[in-house]
Amino acid sequence: MLTSTTPSFVVSPTGWVPQLFNSEYEWGLQSTPQPHSLDQRLFEFRGKGLGGSSSINCLVYLKPHRADIDAFEKLGNPGWNWENYQKYSKKAESVHAPVPPVRQFRPTYNHDDVGHDGPLPVSFCPIASGVEYPLQKGLSELGIETISTGFGGETAGTYKALASLHPVKMTRTDSANAYLFPVIDRPNLQVLTGALVTKVVTSGDEATGLTADAVEFEHGGKFYQVLCAKDVILSAGAIKSPQILELSGIGDRSILEPLGIETKLDLPTIGTNTQDHFTCTGPAYELRDGNDIITGELIADPDFRGNLKDPYKEIEGPLPLVMSGYAFFPLHKAAANAQELIDKISAKINDEASPYSAGLREVYHVQLELLKDEDVPDVEIMVVPFSVIPMGPAGRAYVNVPPVLSRPFSRGTVHINSADPLAPPVIDPHIFEEDIDMEIITAGFKVSRAAAQFSPYKDIIAREVKPGPDVVTDDQIKEHIKSHVGTVWHMVGSCSMLPRDKGGVVDAKLKVYGTNNIRVVDLSILPILVSTHPQATVYAVAEQAGDIIKADHM
């Protein structure tokens, strides 16, 4: 962790991606070239500072469908179900009632679906771009309705997202502010910034189980060790947690030994089963003047910001603009050939000649249940009211309304290729390796574009800028997606919580198999990706882990 400062994003014609990548707040990681998306390398943003990625994320705070979480328990993890998820999610959050909205895009939720006394302030952003409500009306023409709450386990539909945003100051709320800084003066807590973990020092063997004795780290060019009295808990995320385990000699022997790392525990499932939310640029639009539109390009203008102060005079801090417009829907709502696609992937999974391990095949069967359920979302549309890449001439308003693949079948890997802890790991998401992933995201793209045919949405659009009116056929759309693909930086699965014979790395108490006191507590433990943005899920996992660990040591 190299800084405790929260970055302030400045919107520019080149967007915020190049500004943030490999900055003091971010690790500068990229994937390997992806053969199924024109050999592109994807940005893999991860926070570097107190608060981790919660200090650089897009503030989106959404809860998954209950079936997403119940799937964990079905896969052999007792206690990891929707009921407990809600218990721990509510424990973490303090959701504040929304201020009266200026626009028609209104926040709605059930008071009992969220927590009100947790350490993390969560609120509805009072400012919206002006695109969200017209989009909702367009989607309703396609059978995707606005729902009254998306935080109680039923998420199919459109609604306004919560944000990790202070309800009065209108500043980011992250895990450091919520959990660390209030207890920073505790005598049994020491925080050292600028320190890089190099490995976990262990004793014992595979027969008796490895015991973590210390954690080695580098600081100021020197190496140190901090001794372990009880447990070592890795919370470095889905990229860094498997890297630390492999540097410690815990992982696939065939990967470690060529690098000169002694294999302390042969656990070849570490760094496998990775999944992420994939998206693309477009459909994206230049918007007509007027219509009370607010986008990142416009709000960056001091004169424009000044004109907003009157309608939003109740905001004490800076004027925030976050991504708050979302739609989630099943494949059956997006594709006329949904059943044909499901039958095709089902046949491949059930074919003994397919290159899947027995464990992955079992995970796929649970994932297939989710795909077949017509109440569970498989694809998402989000309103992005600021430019990630240039869209057109400066001074104009643009919005990106891309699809997001909610639960990919393609499985990737994260592994070290050097014994040097400063060397980045090799990240290979295997994007679109399974054909159904491209079919689902293409269907989502077509839904997003189709919504623009209806008023009032079509009335605020001047023209489509990405990909443009010449991209019409499915093949053309797929080529556009391949050339403009990106990740939403929600990687999971690299230390999956599964039975060991199903490909697991940690058990239901989050302890690494074959060890006595090494646990993983972060998104890497999720065996299947949830069908929404996972910030709330991270907090729920951490709260449940806290109770598990305390119970083991009391």
ZINORCOR-V387309 format. One record per residue. N is the residue number from 1. SS is DSSP state (H for helix, E for strand, - for the rest). Layout:
# ZINORCOR-V387309
<<N	SS> <N	SS>>
This chain:
# ZINORCOR-V387309
<<1	-> <2	-> <3	-> <4	-> <5	-> <6	-> <7	-> <8	-> <9	-> <10	-> <11	-> <12	-> <13	-> <14	-> <15	-> <16	-> <17	H> <18	H> <19	H> <20	H> <21	-> <22	-> <23	-> <24	-> <25	-> <26	E> <27	-> <28	-> <29	E> <30	E> <31	E> <32	-> <33	-> <34	E> <35	H> <36	H> <37	H> <38	-> <39	-> <40	E> <41	-> <42	-> <43	E> <44	E> <45	-> <46	-> <47	E> <48	-> <49	-> <50	-> <51	-> <52	H> <53	H> <54	H> <55	H> <56	-> <57	-> <58	-> <59	-> <60	E> <61	E> <62	-> <63	-> <64	-> <65	-> <66	H> <67	H> <68	H> <69	H> <70	H> <71	H> <72	H> <73	H> <74	H> <75	-> <76	-> <77	-> <78	-> <79	-> <80	-> <81	-> <82	H> <83	H> <84	H> <85	H> <86	H> <87	H> <88	H> <89	H> <90	H> <91	H> <92	H> <93	E> <94	E> <95	E> <96	-> <97	-> <98	-> <99	-> <100	-> <101	-> <102	-> <103	-> <104	-> <105	-> <106	-> <107	-> <108	-> <109	-> <110	-> <111	H> <112	H> <113	H> <114	-> <115	-> <116	E> <117	-> <118	-> <119	-> <120	E> <121	E> <122	E> <123	E> <124	-> <125	-> <126	-> <127	-> <128	-> <129	-> <130	-> <131	-> <132	H> <133	H> <134	H> <135	H> <136	H> <137	H> <138	H> <139	H> <140	H> <141	-> <142	-> <143	-> <144	-> <145	-> <146	E> <147	-> <148	-> <149	-> <150	-> <151	-> <152	-> <153	-> <154	-> <155	-> <156	-> <157	E> <158	E> <159	E> <160	E> <161	-> <162	E> <163	E> <164	-> <165	E> <166	-> <167	-> <168	-> <169	-> <170	-> <171	-> <172	E> <173	-> <174	-> <175	H> <176	H> <177	H> <178	H> <179	H> <180	H> <181	H> <182	H> <183	H> <184	-> <185	-> <186	-> <187	-> <188	-> <189	-> <190	-> <191	-> <192	-> <193	-> <194	-> <195	E> <196	E> <197	E> <198	E> <199	E> <200	E> <201	E> <202	E> <203	E> <204	-> <205	-> <206	-> <207	-> <208	-> <209	-> <210	E> <211	E> <212	E> <213	E> <214	E> <215	E> <216	E> <217	E> <218	E> <219	E> <220	-> <221	-> <222	E> <223	E> <224	E> <225	E> <226	E> <227	E> <228	-> <229	-> <230	-> <231	-> <232	E> <233	E> <234	E> <235	-> <236	-> <237	H> <238	H> <239	H> <240	H> <241	H> <242	H> <243	H> <244	H> <245	H> <246	H> <247	H> <248	-> <249	-> <250	E> <251	E> <252	-> <253	H> <254	H> <255	H> <256	H> <257	H> <258	H> <259	H> <260	-> <261	-> <262	-> <263	-> <264	-> <265	E> <266	E> <267	-> <268	-> <269	-> <270	-> <271	-> <272	-> <273	-> <274	E> <275	E> <276	-> <277	-> <278	E> <279	E> <280	E> <281	-> <282	-> <283	-> <284	E> <285	E> <286	E> <287	E> <288	-> <289	-> <290	-> <291	-> <292	-> <293	-> <294	-> <295	-> <296	H> <297	H> <298	H> <299	H> <300	-> <301	-> <302	H> <303	H> <304	H> <305	H> <306	H> <307	H> <308	H> <309	-> <310	-> <311	-> <312	-> <313	-> <314	-> <315	-> <316	-> <317	-> <318	-> <319	-> <320	-> <321	-> <322	-> <323	-> <324	-> <325	E> <326	E> <327	E> <328	E> <329	E> <330	-> <331	H> <332	H> <333	H> <334	H> <335	-> <336	-> <337	-> <338	H> <339	H> <340	H> <341	H> <342	H> <343	H> <344	H> <345	H> <346	H> <347	H> <348	H> <349	H> <350	H> <351	-> <352	-> <353	-> <354	-> <355	-> <356	-> <357	-> <358	H> <359	H> <360	H> <361	H> <362	H> <363	H> <364	H> <365	H> <366	H> <367	H> <368	H> <369	H> <370	H> <371	H> <372	H> <373	-> <374	-> <375	-> <376	-> <377	-> <378	-> <379	E> <380	E> <381	E> <382	E> <383	-> <384	E> <385	-> <386	-> <387	-> <388	-> <389	-> <390	-> <391	-> <392	-> <393	-> <394	-> <395	-> <396	-> <397	-> <398	E> <399	E> <400	E> <401	-> <402	-> <403	E> <404	E> <405	E> <406	-> <407	-> <408	-> <409	-> <410	-> <411	-> <412	E> <413	E> <414	E> <415	E> <416	-> <417	-> <418	-> <419	-> <420	-> <421	-> <422	-> <423	-> <424	-> <425	-> <426	E> <427	E> <428	E> <429	-> <430	-> <431	-> <432	-> <433	-> <434	-> <435	H> <436	H> <437	H> <438	H> <439	H> <440	H> <441	H> <442	H> <443	H> <444	H> <445	H> <446	H> <447	H> <448	H> <449	H> <450	H> <451	H> <452	-> <453	-> <454	-> <455	-> <456	-> <457	-> <458	H> <459	H> <460	H> <461	E> <462	E> <463	E> <464	E> <465	E> <466	E> <467	-> <468	-> <469	-> <470	-> <471	-> <472	-> <473	-> <474	H> <475	H> <476	H> <477	H> <478	H> <479	H> <480	H> <481	H> <482	H> <483	H> <484	-> <485	E> <486	E> <487	E> <488	-> <489	-> <490	-> <491	-> <492	E> <493	-> <494	-> <495	-> <496	-> <497	E> <498	-> <499	-> <500	H> <501	H> <502	H> <503	-> <504	-> <505	-> <506	E> <507	-> <508	-> <509	-> <510	-> <511	E> <512	E> <513	-> <514	-> <515	E> <516	-> <517	-> <518	E> <519	E> <520	E> <521	-> <522	-> <523	H> <524	H> <525	H> <526	-> <527	-> <528	-> <529	-> <530	-> <531	-> <532	-> <533	-> <534	-> <535	H> <536	H> <537	H> <538	H> <539	H> <540	H> <541	H> <542	H> <543	H> <544	H> <545	H> <546	H> <547	H> <548	H> <549	H> <550	H> <551	H> <552	H> <553	H> <554	->>
